[in-house]
Amino acid sequence: MEVASSANTTSFCVECRDQEASVFCEQCDEDFCEVCHAMLHRTGNRRKHTAKNLRVRGATSDGNGANDNASNKSVTTGSIKGMDDTDDKSLNAAMELDGTVINGSGATFGQWMENRAKYVPLRLDAHERNLLRLLEAALNVSEYTDKIDIISYANKARRIVTQIRDLCAIISGLLVANDYKMGGQLFSEKSVKHNEEFFQQVFEVGRRHKIMNPEKMRSNYGKLMYMLMDSVIPEVEDMLGFSCVIPINTVFEYLKTNNCLELLHDDMIAIATREIGQEFKSRTQINAEVQKKRKAVDMLSEKYSNDRVSRDDIARCLASLSDNHAYLKANRDPCDRMLKYLSQYFNPSKSESGYSLAIMAGRHGHRLTHTHSTQYSYVHQSLCLWREIVHEMYMLWSLSDEDLLSVSPYRLTNTGQGLQRIQQCRGIGGAMHKILHRAQKKSGSWVGSSVVHLGDRNVPNAFMFIDKYNQVSRILTPIVSTLDRIDSLLEDPAIAAYLEESYGGVDRCKKDILYDFFRCGFDGSGADNYFDAGSCIDGRLTSAWNWCSQIEKKKFFPIFLLTGFIGFDGGGW
């Protein structure tokens, strides 16, 4: 076979069926995209399969016949990865830029910031905050899911329409009570469907606020999304007479609408949006950085404001981008800290006496069998994967919003945890496979399963996926905070003596905490079968949550309490 595929024919991957095929496997006799090919041919006999590159470069086809023939020769799976090193380096450089940007002089910085801004929600203004209060008050008294997600013989579309109209009526009443003049203008002579834009804005504000503040609306957000999920059903939308859903307002869309995209390519934006940390800095240094950031915001606001966009609007866009960097610092940095603790206290090649990370299935609740080095790699890879997911959380949340509010139907199923809405998650699924592929390439070899549960009984829909991975920082942050604060306990002589007598000192206490977490928090526990837990991508997080649920039984639990620990539910310290 001389040519693997015609340049004029577009074929799709036989595995995911939504990405253009770029690799042809001779033994499988099938076309794959790069991600699926790497995933399926990573281990076992398939690793020895030979493959061909389906991408034909038109620019080198004339006068370079020898090179074309060479590119079409059979190569091993390991060689496929190196065929486009030049292209991949620039792509990886853009994908792996740190979230807290300090220097914006790079050639790809403007494009990176522009791509980032596409998923960063715009911070709420004063009027939108009033609408948010109306929405939260209405959702607090709504029993939407209690009335809809039940087994009933009544017409479901009619039940949905009734509940949506009731919610809109509550919002209308609260608006009239809060602002009689505005309420009279909107509802005195108009029905609900004639105020389509108003309700669309109210629901969009709630979705946008939740993305920017994951710790808020923890009970009401599910009601809101399930209500909007039902509202896009064609039959329901016809009966309602209007649509409840509009796209989330992002920084990119706002600047694009007002012809201000040049702002994202200004090098000064790196200073105006950076997150100012206080670690190892004096108060004078922090104040100087704050003043520098404030000055950069003022300069950019003055430079890019015009008749359509005021200085305050530009400052709001910059604040929104800065919020994203603050989110990354609060949620992604704990993953980095745990990776540093792992490398600081444990050696991947050899174990210290009494601190071997090796585990065996069936003993002490473990459900996996790993040697010390294998467990070290397993923990390291899991933390790296969580870091990648949290780094792209805004993008994943945007895709989750699209998946939930798509016309793709769902089915109400008893998953063992009550009736849940099981729905396909094509957007989230494609993004997760790319993130997983990137993490696997960085790790070299991969320990455990690569299965990502989406749209099944474990992760029923995109809402559950986002809710699950929002817990990463809630798991790691209390542990990291405890480890950081143990040293401060030495200021009290009595507590210092207690630490020395009961735990052998500060370093030994820290190592005991990490040793227990890295063994028992990554052992496949948390369920009664390997489909719900184990070493799959979601099972790693399940095991960590299982460890958190048993924290009060650990011998070092008093140390957690002494450092201010109150729980893993995100309530604060």
Secondary structure, DSSP 8 states (H G I E B T S, - for coil): ---SS-TT---B-TTTSSSB--EEETTTTEEE-HHHHHHHTSSSGGGG-EEEE----GGGSSS-HHHHHHHTS-EEHHHHTTTTHHHHHHHHHHHT--SS-----STTHHHHHHHHHTT-B----HHHHHHHHHHHHHHHH--HHHHHSS--SS-HHHHHHHHHHHHHHHHHHHHHHH-HHHHHHHHSS--GGGGHHHHHHHHHHHHHHHHH-TTSSTTHHHHHHHHHHHHTSHHHHHHHSS-------BHHHHHHHTT-GGGGG-TTHHHHH-----TT--HHHHHHHHHHHHHHHHHHHHHH--SSS-HHHHHHHHHHHHHHHHHHHHHTHHHHHHHHHHHHH--SS---TT----B-TTSTT----B-HHHHHHHHHHHHHHHHHHHHTHHHHHHHHHHHHTSS--EEEEE-SSSEEEEE--HHHHHHHHHHHHHHHHHHSS--S------SSSSS-SHHHHHHHHTHHHHHHHHHHHHHHHTGGGGGSHHHHHHHHHHHSSHHHHHHHHHHHHHHHTTSS-SSSSTTTSTTSHHHHHHHHHHHHHTGGGSTTHHHHHHTT---SSS---
